[in-house]
Amino acid sequence: MSVVQDTASKSFRPLRDGFRYAALSAALVLVIAACGGDKTETDPAVQPETAAQPAPVQAPAPAISAQVAAMSVDQLRDAARAAQTEQRMYAPASDNAMEYYLALRDKQPNDAAVASALTDLMPYALIAAEQSIARDDFAEAQRLYALMEKTDKSAPALPRLKQSLTDAQTSFAQRQQQTEVDAETEKARLAKLEEDRRKAQEETQRVAAERLASQQAQQAEAARQAEATRQAEAARQAEAARQAEATRQAEAARQAEAARATPATASANDLRAISTPSPKYPPEALRAGQSGEVLVEFTVATDGSVSAARVVRGTPPRVFDREAVAAVKRWRFQPVASPVTTRRTIGFKPGA
C-alpha cells in the first residue's frame, strides 16, 4: 500500500500546496494590518492573542483503501456488482462500485468489462465531486478526485475540477479567517453537510442506477432481437428444406405411379440371363472377413442390357452396395419385347 499512498500524495500535492500558500498569505495580511493599525507598545510579558488559523489540509487517503486492495479478484467482482445493484456507485468510501472496479483493474489490467464500467461511472463521480465542492465538503471532493484521477489521469475534466477545488479551499480559508464560528454552529454545519452529502449521493446514485439499468435493458433488447432474427432465419431455412424434400418425394411418387401405370408386355419370368459376372469383393470387407447381401432393383432394356440399377436394401448398409450395382450393370440378358424391372439379391461371403 506504500506505493499507492505515494501516488495519491503526489496527485494531490498541488492542491495541498495551494491551500497552504493561501493560508500563509491571509495570515501575513492580518499581521501587517495589526502592526499598522495600533502603535501602542505592549508589555513584552504579555503576548498578543494569535488569530485563529484554519486547520492544515490533510493529505487525501489513497483512491483505493487497504481493505479493498486486499480483496481477491472474485471478491472484488462480486462486491462491484452488488454495489452497482444497490446504487453505491462511488460512495461511501471503501464500499462503492468505482473503488472495487479500480482495485479489480489493478489485478486484471486487460479486463474490457472493468474498463467499460469505470468509463460509465466517471460522469457521475464528476457531478458528485462538483456538488461536494459547492458544499465546501473538500474531503469528499478530494476522495472523488482521487477515484477519477486513478481511473483516467488524462480525463479532460480533471484540470478544471482540480482548479475549482483549489479555489474553493482558498476561498473557504479566507472566510474562516474573517468569520468566527462557535463550536455549536460548526457542529450544526457539519451535521447538515453530512446530511446534504448523504441525500445528494442517494439521489445522484439513484439517477445513475436508472441510467445504467436503461442502458443494460437496451442492450438486452438488442440481443433478444438479434436472437429472434437468427431463429426466424433458421426456421425459414428449415421450411425451405422441408418444402424441397416434399417436392422431391412428390416427384418420386409421380414417377413411380407412372411406372406402375405403364402396361408391361414382359415379366421377370421372361428374362434369360446370358452373362451375370460376380461382383468384386470390397477389399476392406474382405480383410475384415465381413459378409453380407444386397437387394438390387434393376431394369432390363429390350436389347437385354441393364439400363438402370439401384440398391433397395444392403446388409450391412453401404458396405457392398457399390460393387453390387456395378456388377448388375454388367449383366446381359436375351432381348425382350419390353423393358422389365426386377429384383435380385446378391450375396457376399469371404471364400465363396
GIVENLIN-V598570 format. One line per field, one symbol per residue. ss: DSSP state (A for helix, B for strand, O for the rest). Layout:
ss->???
This chain:
ss->OAAAAAAAAAAAAAAAAAAAAAAAAAAAAAAAAAAAAOOOOOOOOOOOOOOOOOOOOOOOOOOOOAAAAOOOAAAAAAAAAAAAAOOOOOOOOOOOAAAAAAAAAAAOOOOAAAAAAAAAAAAAAAAAAAAAAAOOOAAAAAAAAAAAAAAOOOOOAAAAAAAAAAAAAAAAAAAAAAOOOOAAAAAAAAAAAAAAAAAAAAAAAAAAAAAAAAAAAAAAAAAAAAAAAAAAAAAAAAAAAAAAAAAAAAAAAAAAAAAAAOOOOOOAAAOOBBBOOOOOOOAAAAAAOOOBBBBBBBBBOOOOBBBBBBBBBBBOOOOOAAAAAAAAAOOBBOOOOOOBBBBBBBBBOOOO
